[in-house]
Amino acid sequence: MREAWTDERLDDLNAKVDEGFRRQEVQVAEVRTDIRDVRGEVRDVRGEVRELRTEMNGRFDQMYRILVIASISLVVGFLGVIASILATGA
C-alpha cells in the first residue's frame, strides 16, 4: 500500500536528512582532528627513532674502536710472548 507524500511529510524528511548531514559533518571534523593528532604523534615517534639510531650508531662506533684496540693489544702481546721465547731460547 502506497502512502501519499504531503508537503508536511516531505518537510519532515528534509529536516531528518539535514540533521543526518549535520551529524556526519561533525563526525568528519572529529576524524580529521584525530588524523591530525596521529600525524603529530607519528612525527614525534620518527624524531625519537632518529635520535635512537644516532645513539646506536655512536655506540657501535665505540664498540668497533674497542675491538680494534683489543685486537691490536692481543697481537702485540702475542708478539711479545714469541719475542721473549725466542730471546730466552737462543
Beta strands, then each sheet from edge to edge (+ up, - down):
end
